């Protein structure tokens, strides 16, 4: 049996402990068929930089930080591909990866995810990391690369914008249901 | 509860992959772990090659830059040589003799004479 180095042992433990969390991260944000691939990219980075991976409770937020960049690179690539295809004009455009739509069936959930879609990417990420990955302010700061106080402010503001979007959505939903009457009784 | 916290709770509830959903069932993790470990080792081997491959390229770039700098320096020297006497070269063709005479007088150690020669020249004015 081949001997394993301390680094390799540490990496194996890290992988076993956090693989599922990383997979879930990508399932929530990317096409499920590419989640495994994206997660393995994150672990490859972790393996190459095993000396830089912080220990203990900081490991997972650090991995989420890497995951965020990996996903961002993938999205850039997808957008570029979409532009190329639409320029060629033979196949139509490749839309953004939106796995949530496939899974979520409840109307209330759909509404909140629609509202989330209307926010900026940084706001979306802060909210997802806090709501779905359950990160504390400190962990959030490590994942997005800022100070805890800044992370707290960003989360607070993002929550406010989400609440506003939900309000807007309710209003627009209400106005869309009343629109035919308005049309009928209008000029 | 504030509107903010209410919206946040709704978002938490809308998690498309809550912990109750098993995401690992469809893939087998151990082979991927081994593949990742192996992949890094392959990448480390490959990383050696670009370093050696780019070295001659860097040398060529440095050599190219040096040639450009030398050509620029020579060009600038030639330009200075040909334009160094600019105020006098702008003299009209008829005044070329005056300019030649001016330098002759300067070389002969007669600056007042040289100045007297050109003080009335329209080309110098």
Interface residues (C-beta under 8 A of the other chain):
Chain A: X8 X11 X12 X15 X16 X19 X20 X23 X24 X27 X28 X35 X36 X40 X43 X44 X47 X48 X99 X100 X103 X104 X106 X108 X109 X112 X113 X115 X116 X127 X128 X130 X131 X132 X156 X159 X160 X162 X163 X166 X167
Chain B: X3 X4 X5 X6 X7 X8 X10 X11 X12 X13 X14 X15 X16 X17 X19 X23 X24 X27 X29 X32 X33 X35 X36 X37 X39 X40 X43
